[in-house]
Amino acid sequence: MRKTRLLPACLTALALWAGPSGAQELVDLELVLLVDVSGSVDAQEAELQRRGYANALSSRSVVDAIQSGPHGRIAVTYVEWADDTYQVTVVDWSVLDGEASARAFATKLAEAPVSTAFWTSIGTAIDYGAAKFDNNGYQGLRKVIDISGDGYSNRGRPPEEARDDAIARGITINGLPILNSRPNPWGGLPPLDLDNYYQQHVIGGPGAFLLVAEDFSTFGEAIMTKLVKEIAHAPAAGDGTRHAALEGASANPLR
């Protein structure tokens, strides 16, 4: 009789010990990709960004980096953002652990419709990205937000406030500023010191870095190199260092 009474109590204690993390899948990295589709990004540039991410995520270099980790898998979600009311999860959390899963993610991304909004709210985008880690079903060795964009924040919460709150939660924010010489759709010139702006106001956390894309035409190569660095957790030359070299990694998609 005593054993019968103890059994429910033991099961309850076991459930409490396991906790919510007992159901979480272990991964090497939880990665939120935040991609700017604000008014300064025209339709052609938005397509170049989307294609760059799709090709990079299914490249041999990125898949090799994923499989080199202790668990051999990462969890990724892709979000497009603009003003403080526009954040769209294009592809939700997915595990990438090899060629098939990488291609499947890239296919979903390439097939999703592209839309844009007018203003730019980097701080709100970071807040949205940080919230994506909550109860996502994964437990990663690292949590990283990768944010790309071609302009200053001009709406919503200051980006440095959102950055500091994310860092306090153990999240690293890396940046990919796009130094674009083309006028935006309404004729204005893009900022030429965006790399310094990202370094001072956007990136932060352990090992944080930025890698500059000199324009949208080189965006695909830059994002592929950046993803390899993030996934493989290659040591940076210092927090916030500008990395302009592409380091010779291959951007060819898997066949």
Sequence and secondary structure as in RCSB ss.txt:
>XXXX:A:sequence
MRKTRLLPACLTALALWAGPSGAQELVDLELVLLVDVSGSVDAQEAELQRRGYANALSSRSVVDAIQSGPHGRIA
VTYVEWADDTYQVTVVDWSVLDGEASARAFATKLAEAPVSTAFWTSIGTAIDYGAAKFDNNGYQGLRKVIDISGD
GYSNRGRPPEEARDDAIARGITINGLPILNSRPNPWGGLPPLDLDNYYQQHVIGGPGAFLLVAEDFSTFGEAIMT
KLVKEIAHAPAAGDGTRHAALEGASANPLR
>XXXX:A:secstr
 HHHHHHHHHHHHHHHHHTGGGGSEEEEEEEEEEEE STTS HHHHHHHHHHHHHHHTBHHHHHHHHTSSSS EE
EEEEEE STT EEEEEEEEEE SHHHHHHHHHHHHHS     SS  HHHHHHHHHHTTTT SEEEEEEEEEEEES
S   SSS HHHHHHHHHHTTEEEEEEEB   S  TTS    S HHHHHHHHT BSTT  EE BSSGGGHHHHHHH
HHHHHHHT   SSTT EE   TT    B  
